[in-house]
Amino acid sequence: MIELRSKLIEKYHAIGIQGVVSPLRICPLGAHVDHQGGLVTGVALNSSVNLVYSTNKDGYIKIQSMDFPDEEYFHVDDVPNVVPGSWGNYIRGAVLSLKRDYIIKKGINAIISGKLPIGGLSSSAAVTTAYLMALCDVNNITLEKMDLVYYSHWVETDYIGLKNGILDQASNILSQKNKLMVMDCLTDQYQIIELHPSTPTFEFVIVYSGISTALMGTDYNNRVDECKVASWLLNELNQEPLPNLKQAKLRNVSKEVFLKYRENLPGRFARRAAHFYSEQERVIKGIEAWKQGDLVTFGALMNASGDSSVHQYESGCPELITIFETLKQTPGVYGARFSGAGYRGCCIGLIDPAFKEEIIASIDQVYPIKHPNYKDVYKIHFSAQDDGARYYTFKE
């Protein structure tokens, strides 16, 4: 943060500098169910997007990224349209999201950094939250945490057009260090689960595949629609009133109805529903394992989640599957699964930190040989848990 502060002063001659630490996140259990109103878990990592900023009283947004060459520049009264693939979409969306309910007169001069590693850790949610918090600060807007979740979620769904649930934003904003955040995505109620005091020391490994295709270019939205269709078909088979397809969610259909009619569902829709209902069971069992400090059981549930993501939800790519299968067989790894949507990006694992060298060696022996196109870009990181997004005050 100190380095970013120096760059902000150098570039914008800024005074009154503040900061935001907005952590990346993972979802240990609850894969691909948030958009169906399911139960999900999340933790924040001690890897983060960092933003330093000062007030621009004239209403201009001036942001330099440490990870991209161009500067984002516009006025809050003249927000540009979405530019596909542009990192500037998130600050544009953040301004528009707040302007739905608040008068935004002041902008920010800012430096932002935190591209490690992009795919699957919801850096987009972390970036958006950081921008929203900075804009709220300079415009004297106070938001509750759940309101911040909703404003951040609007940016990705309504402005950018991704059909995701609120898992990313909730994990980024609500998480607490050494605790498990559990969100009911149907009611938006959440709870923070304490870690059992006798739990062995653990960390997470994040293995970046080298593939960072944006979600809008994957089957992510197609899978969301397939889940909705599965829900709609189950309602029809059970002779229930049919909801609007846009509002249809598997969470609104009981597991008993699914078990009764699963054989009547066309193949892909049966598989999507099977993943949803089995994943809900894994989340419930995982909460109990966390409370008991049972990392072996929790890890086994992560492995089962990963297997279901491959075979039932049919996400993944050959590169991610290689990492997943390798981690499952590596000593010191309790469990693993894809992170995020699972079409590119990262695979995560719950690990015993005493085995870090063995885990690195295991990946290095397999991945670059099977996938030589990515032998120079894949990366292995280790991370502990951290608190959710927060302001950072510099000591003078």
C-alpha positions in Angstrom: 0.0 0.0 0.0 2.9 2.4 0.8 4.2 1.9 -2.8 0.8 2.6 -4.3 0.5 5.7 -2.1 3.8 7.0 -3.5 2.7 6.4 -7.0 -0.6 8.2 -6.4 1.3 11.3 -5.1 3.6 11.2 -8.0 0.9 10.9 -10.7 -1.9 13.0 -9.3 -0.2 15.1 -6.6 -2.8 13.7 -4.3 -3.4 14.7 -0.7 -5.8 13.2 1.9 -5.0 9.7 0.7 -7.0 6.7 1.9 -7.0 3.0 0.9 -9.2 -0.1 0.5 -8.0 -3.7 0.9 -10.5 -5.9 -1.0 -9.6 -9.6 -0.7 -9.9 -12.3 -3.3 -12.1 -15.1 -2.3 -12.7 -18.8 -2.7 -15.8 -21.0 -2.2 -14.7 -24.3 -0.5 -18.2 -25.8 -0.9 -21.3 -24.6 -2.7 -20.1 -24.8 -6.3 -22.4 -23.4 -9.0 -25.5 -23.1 -6.8 -25.7 -19.4 -5.8 -27.6 -18.5 -9.0 -30.2 -21.1 -8.0 -30.7 -19.7 -4.6 -28.6 -22.4 -2.9 -26.5 -22.6 0.2 -22.9 -21.6 -0.4 -19.7 -21.1 1.7 -17.0 -18.5 1.3 -13.7 -17.4 2.8 -11.6 -14.3 2.0 -7.9 -14.8 1.3 -4.9 -12.7 2.4 -4.3 -11.9 -1.2 -6.2 -8.8 -2.2 -6.9 -6.0 -4.7 -5.5 -2.8 -3.2 -6.8 0.6 -4.0 -5.4 4.0 -2.9 -7.4 7.1 -3.7 -8.0 10.7 -3.0 -11.0 12.9 -3.6 -11.5 14.5 -7.0 -13.7 17.4 -6.1 -14.4 18.2 -9.8 -16.2 14.9 -10.3 -13.6 13.2 -12.5 -12.6 9.5 -12.2 -8.9 9.1 -12.9 -7.5 5.7 -12.2 -4.2 4.1 -13.2 -3.9 0.3 -12.9 -0.6 -1.3 -12.0 -1.6 -4.3 -14.1 -2.9 -2.6 -17.3 -1.2 0.2 -19.3 -4.1 2.6 -19.9 -5.7 5.1 -17.6 -9.4 5.2 -16.9 -10.7 8.7 -17.2 -14.3 10.1 -17.3 -16.7 12.3 -15.4 -19.3 11.0 -13.0 -22.0 12.8 -15.0 -20.9 11.2 -18.3 -20.2 7.5 -17.7 -19.0 5.6 -20.8 -20.8 2.5 -22.0 -19.5 -1.0 -21.4 -16.4 -1.9 -23.5 -16.1 -5.6 -23.8 -13.0 -6.9 -22.0 -12.1 -3.5 -20.5 -10.8 -3.3 -16.9 -12.5 0.1 -16.7 -16.0 -1.5 -16.8 -16.0 -2.0 -13.1 -15.4 1.6 -12.1 -18.0 2.7 -14.6 -20.5 0.2 -13.3 -19.7 1.2 -9.7 -20.5 4.9 -10.4 -23.8 3.9 -12.1 -24.8 1.5 -9.4 -24.6 4.1 -6.7 -26.2 6.8 -8.9 -29.4 4.8 -8.9 -30.0 5.9 -5.3 -27.4 8.6 -4.5 -26.2 11.9 -5.8 -22.6 11.4 -6.8 -20.7 14.7 -7.2 -17.2 13.8 -6.4 -14.9 11.4 -8.2 -11.6 9.8 -7.2 -7.9 9.9 -8.3 -6.7 6.3 -7.7 -4.1 3.7 -8.2 -5.2 0.1 -8.2 -3.2 -3.2 -8.1 -4.0 -6.8 -7.6 -3.9 -9.1 -10.6 -2.8 -12.3 -8.7 -4.0 -14.7 -10.0 -7.1 -13.5 -11.9 -9.2 -16.5 -12.9 -11.5 -18.1 -10.3 -10.8 -15.9 -7.3 -13.4 -13.2 -8.2 -11.0 -10.4 -8.7 -13.8 -8.6 -10.5 -15.9 -8.6 -7.3 -12.9 -7.4 -5.3 -12.2 -4.6 -7.7 -15.8 -3.5 -7.8 -16.1 -3.5 -4.0 -13.0 -1.4 -3.7 -14.3 1.2 -6.2 -17.7 1.4 -4.4 -16.1 1.9 -1.0 -13.9 4.7 -2.3 -16.8 6.4 -4.0 -18.9 6.1 -0.8 -16.1 7.6 1.2 -15.5 10.7 -0.9 -19.3 11.3 -1.3 -20.1 10.7 2.4 -22.3 7.7 1.7 -22.7 5.1 4.5 -23.7 1.6 3.4 -24.5 -1.6 5.4 -22.4 -4.6 4.4 -25.3 -6.3 2.6 -26.2 -3.1 0.7 -22.6 -3.0 -0.5 -23.0 -6.6 -1.6 -26.1 -5.7 -3.7 -24.5 -2.6 -5.3 -21.5 -4.6 -6.2 -23.6 -7.5 -7.6 -25.6 -5.1 -9.8 -22.4 -4.1 -11.6 -21.7 -7.6 -12.8 -25.3 -8.6 -13.6 -27.1 -5.5 -14.8 -24.2 -3.5 -16.2 -21.8 -6.1 -17.5 -24.4 -8.9 -18.1 -23.1 -11.9 -16.2 -25.8 -14.2 -14.7 -24.1 -14.9 -11.4 -25.4 -15.0 -7.9 -24.1 -13.0 -4.9 -21.5 -15.5 -3.7 -18.5 -13.6 -4.9 -19.6 -10.3 -3.4 -20.8 -11.8 -0.1 -17.5 -13.7 0.4 -15.5 -10.6 -0.5 -17.4 -8.3 1.9 -18.8 -10.5 4.7 -16.0 -13.0 5.4 -14.0 -13.0 8.7 -10.6 -14.4 9.4 -10.5 -18.0 10.4 -14.3 -18.4 10.1 -16.6 -19.8 7.4 -19.2 -17.5 5.8 -22.4 -19.4 4.9 -24.9 -17.6 2.7 -28.4 -18.7 1.8 -28.7 -17.2 -1.6 -32.5 -17.6 -1.7 -33.1 -15.4 1.4 -29.7 -13.6 1.4 -29.4 -14.5 5.1 -25.9 -15.4 6.2 -24.1 -16.7 9.2 -20.4 -16.8 10.3 -19.3 -20.2 11.5 -16.6 -20.4 14.1 -13.6 -22.6 13.6 -13.2 -25.3 16.2 -10.3 -24.3 18.5 -8.6 -27.6 18.1 -8.5 -27.4 14.3 -5.0 -28.2 12.9 -3.2 -25.4 11.1 -4.3 -25.2 7.4 -4.0 -23.0 4.4 -5.3 -23.0 0.8 -3.3 -23.7 -2.3 -4.3 -21.9 -5.4 -3.0 -23.3 -8.7 -3.4 -21.0 -11.6 -3.8 -22.8 -14.9 -2.6 -20.0 -17.1 -6.0 -19.6 -18.7 -7.9 -16.4 -18.0 -10.7 -16.3 -20.6 -13.4 -14.0 -19.3 -16.6 -15.6 -18.1 -18.7 -14.0 -20.8 -16.8 -16.1 -23.3 -17.5 -19.4 -21.5 -20.5 -21.6 -21.0 -21.2 -20.0 -17.7 -24.5 -18.3 -18.7 -25.6 -21.4 -20.5 -25.2 -23.5 -17.4 -27.3 -21.0 -15.4 -30.1 -21.3 -18.1 -29.9 -25.1 -18.0 -30.5 -25.1 -14.3 -33.5 -22.8 -14.7 -34.9 -25.1 -17.4 -34.4 -28.1 -15.1 -36.3 -26.3 -12.3 -39.1 -25.3 -14.8 -39.4 -28.9 -16.1 -39.6 -30.3 -12.6 -42.5 -27.9 -11.8 -44.3 -29.1 -14.9 -43.8 -32.8 -14.2 -45.1 -32.2 -10.7 -48.1 -30.3 -12.1 -47.1 -27.2 -10.2 -47.8 -23.7 -11.5 -45.0 -22.7 -13.8 -42.9 -19.7 -12.7 -41.5 -17.2 -15.2 -38.4 -18.9 -16.6 -36.3 -16.0 -15.6 -37.4 -16.5 -11.9 -37.2 -20.3 -11.9 -34.7 -21.7 -9.4 -33.9 -25.3 -8.3 -34.0 -24.2 -4.7 -37.7 -23.7 -5.0 -38.2 -27.4 -6.0 -37.9 -30.0 -3.3 -35.3 -32.7 -3.5 -38.2 -35.2 -3.2 -39.7 -33.9 -6.4 -36.3 -34.2 -8.2 -35.9 -37.8 -7.0 -39.4 -38.6 -8.2 -39.0 -37.2 -11.7 -35.3 -37.2 -12.3 -35.6 -40.1 -14.9 -38.1 -37.9 -16.8 -35.6 -35.0 -17.2 -33.5 -34.9 -20.4 -29.9 -35.8 -19.8 -28.2 -32.5 -19.3 -31.0 -31.1 -17.2 -31.0 -34.2 -14.9 -27.2 -33.8 -14.5 -27.5 -30.1 -13.6 -30.2 -30.8 -11.0 -28.3 -33.8 -9.6 -25.3 -31.5 -9.0 -27.4 -28.9 -7.3 -29.1 -31.2 -4.8 -26.0 -33.2 -4.0 -24.0 -30.0 -3.5 -26.5 -28.7 -1.0 -26.0 -31.8 1.1 -22.2 -31.3 0.9 -22.5 -27.7 2.2 -24.7 -28.9 5.2 -22.2 -31.7 6.0 -19.3 -29.3 5.5 -20.6 -26.8 8.0 -20.7 -29.5 10.7 -17.2 -30.7 9.7 -15.9 -27.1 10.1 -17.5 -26.7 13.5 -15.8 -29.9 14.6 -12.4 -29.0 13.1 -12.6 -32.1 10.9 -10.5 -31.1 7.9 -10.4 -34.7 6.6 -14.2 -34.8 6.1 -14.3 -31.2 4.9 -11.6 -32.0 2.3 -13.4 -35.2 1.2 -16.5 -33.1 0.6 -14.5 -30.7 -1.5 -13.2 -33.6 -3.6 -16.8 -34.8 -4.1 -17.8 -31.3 -5.1 -15.0 -31.2 -7.7 -16.0 -34.5 -9.1 -19.7 -33.4 -9.4 -18.6 -30.2 -11.1 -16.8 -32.2 -13.7 -19.3 -35.0 -14.3 -22.7 -33.5 -13.4 -22.3 -29.8 -13.9 -19.8 -30.3 -16.8 -17.6 -27.4 -16.1 -13.9 -27.5 -16.3 -11.3 -27.8 -19.0 -8.5 -30.4 -19.5 -6.0 -28.1 -17.8 -8.1 -27.6 -14.7 -9.0 -31.2 -14.5 -5.3 -32.2 -14.6 -4.7 -29.9 -11.6 -7.7 -31.2 -9.8 -6.8 -34.8 -10.2 -3.2 -34.2 -9.3 -4.1 -32.3 -6.1 -6.4 -35.1 -5.0 -3.6 -37.6 -5.2 -1.0 -35.4 -3.4 -0.1 -36.0 0.3 -1.0 -33.0 2.4 -4.0 -32.0 0.4 -7.3 -32.6 2.3 -9.4 -31.8 -0.7 -9.6 -29.8 -3.9 -12.0 -28.4 -6.5 -12.2 -25.7 -9.2 -12.5 -22.1 -8.1 -15.1 -19.8 -9.4 -17.1 -20.9 -12.5 -14.5 -23.5 -13.3 -14.0 -22.9 -17.0 -10.6 -21.3 -16.6 -8.5 -19.9 -13.9 -7.7 -21.8 -10.8 -8.0 -25.0 -8.8 -7.9 -24.7 -5.1 -7.0 -27.1 -2.3 -7.3 -27.3 1.4 -3.9 -28.2 2.7 -1.6 -29.0 5.5 1.1 -26.2 5.2 3.8 -28.7 6.2 3.5 -30.3 2.8 4.0 -27.2 0.6 7.2 -28.4 -1.1 5.6 -31.8 -1.9 2.5 -30.0 -3.4 4.7 -27.8 -5.6 6.7 -30.7 -6.7 3.6 -32.8 -7.6 2.1 -30.1 -9.8 5.5 -29.3 -11.4 6.0 -32.9 -12.3 2.7 -33.3 -14.1 1.2 -30.0 -15.4 3.9 -28.6 -17.7 4.3 -32.0 -19.3 0.6 -32.6 -20.0 0.0 -28.9 -21.0 3.2 -27.5 -22.4 1.4 -24.4 -23.9 1.1 -23.2 -20.3 4.4 -24.4 -18.8 5.7 -20.8 -18.5 2.5 -19.2 -17.2 0.9 -21.5 -14.6 1.5 -20.5 -11.0 1.2 -22.0 -7.5 0.3 -19.8 -4.6 -0.5 -20.5 -0.9 -2.8 -18.3 1.1 -4.3 -18.1 4.6 -7.7 -16.6 5.4 -8.3 -13.0 6.0 -11.1 -10.5 6.9 -13.4 -9.1 4.2 -13.1 -5.8 2.4 -12.0 -2.9 4.6 -10.7 0.6 4.6 -7.0 1.2 5.1 -5.8 4.3 6.9 -2.2 5.5 6.4 -0.2 6.5 9.4 1.3 9.9 8.9 
